[in-house]
Amino acid sequence: MATATASSAKSFTCNGCGSPLKIPSNSRGKVTCPSCKTDCVIEGLVKNAEMAEKENINSGVSLSASSAMLHKKLVSYIAETPGMPLDVFDKATVIQEEHHCIPAYLFHATGTAHYSYEAAKYTTTKTAIDLGDRTRVETEKHRDWQPMNGVATVSVPMLVPGNREMSETMQKLFTDFNQNVLVDFEDLDYPPDVVTHRANVPVMSAFNEFVRPHVEEMLEARAASAIAAKETRDLDMGGGSNIQKDDDRRLFLGAYRIVLEYEGKEYAIWVTGNGHNAINEGMPVDPSQKQAIDNKVQSMERDVSNVPVPTTTMWTVGKCVSIIVGLVGVATIVLPILGIIGAIICHVKRNNIMAPYNEQCSSIRSKYQGEIDSLQAAAKNIAQQFRSKKQPLRGVYENEVAGDASAF
């Protein structure tokens, strides 16, 4: 059996003669040693190939990110962590670059839903009043609610997990998934030590569990948007929608897991196969530094909440009443003008009352933010110095990215 190094498994040797083995791209896991002709089996690639055939995988995301990209992602997460230990760049070691292959589905779904609602319908009645020498006409506006209905439609691509254990990680990592990064299965390139997670979410289960609820939410949002410009009430989706699976593609999504060791504990980030997106499982933190920052944030929120909020109810109500008067009297000329003037006056009065309160709150937040920035200044300076030296973190990237500006 070919064996791998403990870190990123970039070299394999023949289990017959010990000669280095070159693993061809897209290898299905069986390699013949060019020196002794021994057939060597690479377990990760064999499992990958078997699952691809069984699950009808037809495309995916390769593991194509450079070491510089991965190192830069890791450094960024360390440097941006509130309460970063000041010695983390000196003591931390990158101990592992794991390679993962996650089964997934890319669905194209369409949905249709009938909905009903009530729309306001206004009617105007005019009454002639005999005043003897003249006649006055009074106009009254009435609002009735008229039953209405409509149809909402959506068409959406959606990426969902094919492995339940990796579901949360996959959905966070591939949140802004771009279909253009997909390559055909024959062009997928995974290293020999890839960990291929088993496919344990059947296609229809994935569709019903992940896609259907999302499309139903989209349909309701589409219906609400369609009637937003109208005065309506009681939107009802009717309790039924027609959601169709137009197409599904079986995918392998390549992902890296970079493991960092600091003070005897391990921390990690996940990075997409193309290096574009990343999420972290926690980064090193100095507890006292983090607590000091948290205390400042809590004190800031406490002091802001203790500022008395001025009463503006009268002016808020006045503004609403002015708007209503303007709308109700739309058939006349005077009332809409009076309504606009009244709304403007009430709005200005309310803003004048709130201005000192807003200014005091802003001053408090600015003061505390300055103190928080001071607490974080030392960590930011150390991170900046580390990047400027272009000397990588110790461990698996140490020799590969030294002096490479793109790795920082």
Secondary structure, 3 states (H helix, E strand, C coil): CCCCCCCCCCCEECCCCCCEECCCCCCCCEEECCCCCCEEECHHHHHHHHHHHHHCCCEEECCCCCHHHHHHHHHHHHHCCCCCCCCHHHHCEEEEEEEEEEEEEEEEEEEEEEEEEEEEEEEEEEEEEECCCCEEEEEEEEEEEEEEEEEEEEEEEEEEECCCCCHHHHHHHCCCCCHHHCEEHHHCCCCCCCEECCCCCCHHHHHHHHHHHHHHHHHHHHHHHHCCCCCEEEEECCCCCEEEEEEEEEEEEEEEEEEEEECCEEEEEEEECCCCCEEECCCCCCHHHHHHHHHHHHHHHHHHHCCCCCCCHHHHHHHHHHHHHHHHCCCCCHHHHHHHHHHHHHHHHHHHHHHHHHHHHHHHHHHHHHHHHHHHHHHHHHHHHHHHHCCCCEECCCCCCCCCHHHC
